[in-house]
Amino acid sequence: MLRIAGVNIPDNKRIEISLTYIYGVGKNTSSDILAELKIDKDKRTKDLTEEEQNSIRSYVEKKIKIEGDLKLEVRDNVKRLKEVGCYRGTRHQRGLPVRGQRTKTNNRTVRGNVRRTMGSGRVKTEKT
């Protein structure tokens, strides 16, 4: 089993798809990595040679910001937005959608599934 940056890469998937299990590597980035290293995208992870595995591992760990470093950078960016007091920062602080989504409906998961309609919190009464 291939292990890159502390993440186990699945064996039975194509290498292009299995590289996306690493935080910070998407489909485009994985295809760019494989093109740079001249490895076939349709090859399964279990079919890679040791040399190919080592080349992928070294390339990803040296040239791409992934996992802990990337999460730290994202956290610092959000913290900076909050400190500056910009609109996006205040949305992060309040736990509301940041990127312009509507909030009258469709943000129940962000608000904790709060239902604010007429009959949503009513207790059913028994008719006798």
Secondary structure per residue as TSV (DSSP state, phi and psi in degrees):
chain	resnum	aa	ss	phi	psi
A	1	M	-	360.0	129.1
A	2	L	-	-77.2	134.6
A	3	R	E	-128.5	119.0
A	4	I	E	-125.8	125.9
A	5	A	T	53.3	38.7
A	6	G	T	78.9	11.2
A	7	V	E	-116.3	130.0
A	8	N	E	-78.9	126.1
A	9	I	-	-93.7	129.8
A	10	P	-	-63.5	143.1
A	11	D	S	-80.6	-37.3
A	12	N	S	-90.7	4.2
A	13	K	S	-101.4	162.1
A	14	R	B	-63.0	145.5
A	15	I	H	-61.1	-32.8
A	16	E	H	-61.4	-40.5
A	17	I	H	-79.9	-40.0
A	18	S	H	-69.7	-23.9
A	19	L	G	-68.8	-22.0
A	20	T	G	-73.0	-5.6
A	21	Y	G	-71.7	-13.5
A	22	I	S	-84.6	131.2
A	23	Y	T	-65.4	122.3
A	24	G	T	104.3	-5.1
A	25	V	-	-117.2	114.4
A	26	G	-	-102.2	-169.1
A	27	K	H	-66.0	-43.0
A	28	N	H	-64.3	-43.4
A	29	T	H	-64.6	-41.4
A	30	S	H	-65.6	-38.9
A	31	S	H	-68.8	-33.6
A	32	D	H	-65.4	-41.6
A	33	I	H	-60.6	-48.1
A	34	L	H	-67.4	-33.9
A	35	A	H	-67.8	-40.5
A	36	E	H	-65.4	-38.7
A	37	L	H	-88.9	-1.9
A	38	K	T	57.3	50.4
A	39	I	-	-113.8	138.6
A	40	D	-	-66.1	130.6
A	41	K	T	-67.6	-28.7
A	42	D	T	-84.5	-2.1
A	43	K	S	-71.7	140.4
A	44	R	B	-78.5	154.3
A	45	T	G	-62.5	-38.1
A	46	K	G	-69.1	-19.3
A	47	D	G	-89.2	-1.2
A	48	L	-	-72.4	144.4
A	49	T	-	-79.8	167.1
A	50	E	H	-61.3	-38.6
A	51	E	H	-63.4	-44.0
A	52	E	H	-65.3	-41.5
A	53	Q	H	-60.8	-45.2
A	54	N	H	-65.4	-38.4
A	55	S	H	-66.6	-41.7
A	56	I	H	-62.8	-47.0
A	57	R	H	-58.8	-48.1
A	58	S	H	-67.3	-39.6
A	59	Y	H	-62.8	-47.7
A	60	V	H	-65.7	-42.8
A	61	E	H	-73.3	-26.9
A	62	K	H	-92.4	-39.3
A	63	K	H	-105.3	-11.4
A	64	I	S	-123.1	136.2
A	65	K	-	-82.1	117.1
A	66	I	-	-136.6	170.1
A	67	E	H	44.3	-116.5
A	68	G	H	-61.6	-43.8
A	69	D	H	-62.4	-43.0
A	70	L	H	-68.1	-42.7
A	71	K	H	-62.6	-38.8
A	72	L	H	-64.0	-41.5
A	73	E	H	-64.8	-43.2
A	74	V	H	-63.0	-43.6
A	75	R	H	-62.2	-40.6
A	76	D	H	-65.4	-38.1
A	77	N	H	-64.1	-43.5
A	78	V	H	-66.1	-40.7
A	79	K	H	-61.6	-41.1
A	80	R	H	-62.5	-43.8
A	81	L	H	-60.5	-39.0
A	82	K	H	-67.2	-42.6
A	83	E	H	-66.4	-38.9
A	84	V	H	-67.1	-31.2
A	85	G	T	85.1	22.8
A	86	C	-	-75.6	172.5
A	87	Y	H	-57.9	-47.5
A	88	R	H	-62.2	-37.4
A	89	G	H	-64.5	-41.1
A	90	T	H	-68.3	-34.6
A	91	R	H	-64.5	-40.1
A	92	H	H	-62.2	-43.5
A	93	Q	H	-62.1	-40.7
A	94	R	H	-81.6	-9.3
A	95	G	T	74.1	32.1
A	96	L	-	-107.5	166.1
A	97	P	-	-60.1	137.8
A	98	V	S	-97.5	-29.3
A	99	R	S	-101.7	35.9
A	100	G	S	84.3	12.2
A	101	Q	-	-71.3	158.4
A	102	R	-	-74.3	149.8
A	103	T	S	-120.0	-6.1
A	104	K	S	-64.7	-40.2
A	105	T	S	-133.1	174.1
A	106	N	S	69.0	20.3
A	107	N	-	-129.9	30.8
A	108	R	H	-63.7	-35.3
A	109	T	H	-67.2	-34.6
A	110	V	H	-70.5	-39.0
A	111	R	H	-84.1	-0.5
A	112	G	T	84.9	33.7
A	113	N	S	57.5	40.9
A	114	V	-	-80.4	125.7
A	115	R	-	-107.8	122.9
A	116	R	-	-121.0	53.4
A	117	T	S	-114.0	174.7
A	118	M	T	-55.2	-55.9
A	119	G	T	-101.6	13.1
A	120	S	S	-73.9	-32.5
A	121	G	S	-105.9	8.7
A	122	R	-	-74.5	137.6
A	123	V	-	-84.1	134.7
A	124	K	-	-70.5	128.6
A	125	T	-	-101.7	148.7
A	126	E	-	-86.2	132.8
A	127	K	-	-90.2	125.5
A	128	T	-	-121.6	360.0
